[in-house]
Amino acid sequence: MRRLALLAPFAFIVLALLLSAPSPALAVDECSDFTSPGNPYACCSWGNCTWWAYYRRPDIGEWCRDAGNSNNAKYWLGNAKAVGLATGSYPIPASIACFNNLSANGHVAHVEEVYPDGSFKASEMNCDISTAKGMRTKTYPAGSASGFIYGKQISLTISQASSVIDACRTRLAATASGSTSRTTHTGRWL
């Protein structure tokens, strides 16, 4: 009995440490003032890039999950390729930018705008950087992402493809002639 009496203060200290330790991030529907019912990704105290990417593009986030890899962003691009989602090297509005070189866990962000020089503005949350609390937007330079996930392949008719090509040519010609200032391209995924 005396041994138990001697151990009681230590048990109390251990219990207090366990209760005060930060709990692991668990999948939640709410994250930093945003709601995403059924979001399978965790939310840290101030946000999480994978939670935000799923919030913006659940059709992509659902395919990029890999519970064996702790759902880290560094696996998204590879997982997307493995399941046949369209991926590439150029930003497109509403695509998911993947950065495998920013942290040990990688990073993903939602592309909001693309600029003629190849740079792009993305919305994001971040679990690793305590100074970037909540959702923010950031402009990334061209070539900074490891790749982009576009989503499912889209089939276009010949006339639709021609319209897209004509619009791109017109925009490029206007940009090259200097008749337009910093042109931005925005849009929602189909």
C-alpha positions as CSV (number, residue, x, y, z in Angstrom):
1,M,0.0,0.0,0.0
2,R,2.9,2.3,0.8
3,R,4.2,1.9,-2.8
4,L,0.9,3.0,-4.2
5,A,1.0,6.0,-2.0
6,L,4.4,6.9,-3.3
7,L,3.4,6.4,-6.9
8,A,0.2,8.5,-6.6
9,P,1.9,11.9,-7.2
10,F,3.8,10.5,-10.2
11,A,0.6,9.0,-11.7
12,F,-1.1,12.4,-11.3
13,I,1.8,14.1,-13.1
14,V,1.7,11.6,-16.0
15,L,-2.0,12.0,-16.3
16,A,-1.7,15.8,-16.3
17,L,1.0,15.5,-19.1
18,L,-1.2,13.2,-21.2
19,L,-4.2,15.5,-20.9
20,S,-2.2,18.7,-21.7
21,A,-0.4,17.1,-24.7
22,P,-1.8,18.2,-28.1
23,S,-4.1,15.6,-29.5
24,P,-3.4,14.3,-32.9
25,A,-5.3,15.9,-35.7
26,L,-8.4,14.0,-36.6
27,A,-10.7,14.2,-39.6
28,V,-13.3,16.9,-38.9
29,D,-16.1,18.7,-40.7
30,E,-15.0,22.1,-39.6
31,C,-11.6,23.7,-40.0
32,S,-10.6,27.3,-39.4
33,D,-14.1,28.8,-39.9
34,F,-14.9,26.6,-43.0
35,T,-17.3,23.6,-43.1
36,S,-16.9,20.6,-45.3
37,P,-19.2,17.7,-44.2
38,G,-17.6,14.4,-44.6
39,N,-14.1,15.8,-45.2
40,P,-11.8,12.8,-44.4
41,Y,-8.7,14.9,-43.8
42,A,-7.4,16.2,-40.5
43,C,-7.4,19.9,-39.4
44,C,-4.6,21.2,-37.2
45,S,-5.1,24.1,-34.9
46,W,-4.9,26.6,-37.7
47,G,-5.7,24.6,-40.8
48,N,-4.4,21.8,-43.1
49,C,-3.5,21.9,-46.8
50,T,-5.1,18.5,-47.5
51,W,-8.3,19.5,-45.7
52,W,-8.5,22.7,-47.7
53,A,-7.7,21.0,-51.0
54,Y,-10.5,18.5,-50.3
55,Y,-12.9,21.4,-49.4
56,R,-12.2,23.0,-52.8
57,R,-12.0,19.9,-54.9
58,P,-13.6,16.9,-53.2
59,D,-13.6,15.0,-56.5
60,I,-9.7,15.1,-56.5
61,G,-9.2,14.8,-52.7
62,E,-11.3,11.6,-52.5
63,W,-9.0,9.9,-55.1
64,C,-5.8,11.1,-53.5
65,R,-6.4,9.6,-50.1
66,D,-3.9,7.0,-48.9
67,A,-4.4,6.0,-45.3
68,G,-1.2,4.0,-45.3
69,N,0.7,7.2,-45.9
70,S,-1.1,9.3,-43.3
71,N,-2.9,11.3,-46.0
72,N,0.2,13.5,-46.4
73,A,0.2,15.9,-49.4
74,K,3.5,14.5,-50.7
75,Y,1.6,11.4,-52.0
76,W,-1.2,13.3,-53.8
77,L,0.4,13.7,-57.2
78,G,1.6,10.0,-57.3
79,N,-1.8,8.7,-56.1
80,A,-3.6,10.9,-58.6
81,K,-1.5,9.4,-61.4
82,A,-2.0,5.9,-60.1
83,V,-5.8,6.2,-60.3
84,G,-5.8,7.8,-63.7
85,L,-6.6,11.4,-62.9
86,A,-5.3,14.0,-65.3
87,T,-2.1,15.6,-64.1
88,G,0.5,17.9,-65.7
89,S,3.2,20.5,-65.3
90,Y,1.1,23.7,-65.9
91,P,-1.3,25.4,-63.6
92,I,-4.9,25.6,-64.6
93,P,-7.6,27.4,-62.5
94,A,-9.3,25.0,-60.1
95,S,-6.5,22.5,-60.3
96,I,-4.6,21.3,-57.2
97,A,-0.9,22.4,-57.1
98,C,1.4,19.8,-55.5
99,F,4.6,20.8,-53.8
100,N,6.8,17.9,-52.7
101,N,9.8,20.2,-51.9
102,L,8.3,22.5,-49.3
103,S,8.2,20.2,-46.3
104,A,8.7,16.6,-45.3
105,N,4.9,16.0,-45.6
106,G,4.6,17.9,-48.9
107,H,2.0,20.6,-49.6
108,V,-1.1,21.1,-51.8
109,A,-3.0,24.2,-52.7
110,H,-6.0,25.2,-54.9
111,V,-5.1,27.2,-58.0
112,E,-7.3,30.3,-58.1
113,E,-5.7,32.3,-60.9
114,V,-3.0,31.8,-63.5
115,Y,-0.9,34.6,-65.0
116,P,0.7,34.9,-68.4
117,D,4.2,34.4,-67.0
118,G,3.2,31.0,-65.6
119,S,2.9,32.2,-62.0
120,F,-0.3,31.5,-60.2
121,K,-2.3,32.5,-57.2
122,A,-3.4,29.7,-54.9
123,S,-5.6,29.4,-51.8
124,E,-4.3,27.2,-49.1
125,M,-4.2,26.3,-45.4
126,N,-1.1,25.0,-43.8
127,C,-0.5,22.6,-40.8
128,D,3.3,23.1,-40.6
129,I,3.7,26.9,-40.6
130,S,2.2,28.4,-37.5
131,T,2.4,31.9,-39.0
132,A,0.0,31.1,-41.8
133,K,-3.1,30.6,-39.7
134,G,-6.4,29.8,-41.5
135,M,-6.9,30.2,-45.2
136,R,-4.7,32.5,-47.2
137,T,-3.8,33.2,-50.8
138,K,-0.3,33.2,-52.1
139,T,1.3,33.8,-55.5
140,Y,3.8,31.1,-56.5
141,P,6.3,31.6,-59.3
142,A,6.2,29.5,-62.5
143,G,7.8,26.1,-62.1
144,S,7.6,26.1,-58.3
145,A,5.1,23.2,-58.1
146,S,6.1,19.6,-58.5
147,G,2.9,19.1,-60.6
148,F,-0.8,19.8,-60.9
149,I,-3.8,17.5,-60.5
150,Y,-6.6,18.5,-63.0
151,G,-9.1,15.8,-62.1
152,K,-10.9,13.5,-64.4
153,Q,-10.2,13.5,-68.1
154,I,-12.5,15.8,-70.0
155,S,-13.7,14.9,-73.5
156,L,-14.2,17.8,-75.8
157,T,-15.9,17.9,-79.2
158,I,-13.8,19.2,-82.1
159,S,-15.7,22.5,-82.1
160,Q,-15.3,22.9,-78.3
161,A,-11.5,22.2,-78.6
162,S,-11.3,24.7,-81.5
163,S,-13.1,27.3,-79.4
164,V,-10.6,26.8,-76.5
165,I,-7.7,27.1,-78.9
166,D,-9.0,30.2,-80.5
167,A,-9.6,31.9,-77.1
168,C,-6.0,31.0,-76.1
169,R,-4.6,32.4,-79.3
170,T,-6.6,35.6,-78.9
171,R,-5.4,36.1,-75.3
172,L,-1.8,35.3,-76.2
173,A,-1.9,37.8,-79.1
174,A,-3.4,40.5,-76.9
175,T,-0.7,39.8,-74.2
176,A,2.1,39.8,-76.7
177,S,1.0,43.1,-78.3
178,G,0.9,44.7,-74.9
179,S,-2.8,45.7,-75.4
180,T,-3.7,44.1,-72.1
181,S,-2.2,44.4,-68.7
182,R,-1.6,41.5,-66.4
183,T,-4.3,39.2,-67.7
184,T,-5.7,36.7,-65.3
185,H,-7.5,33.5,-66.0
186,T,-10.1,32.4,-63.4
187,G,-12.8,29.8,-63.5
188,R,-14.5,26.9,-61.8
189,W,-14.0,23.3,-62.6
190,L,-16.6,21.8,-64.9
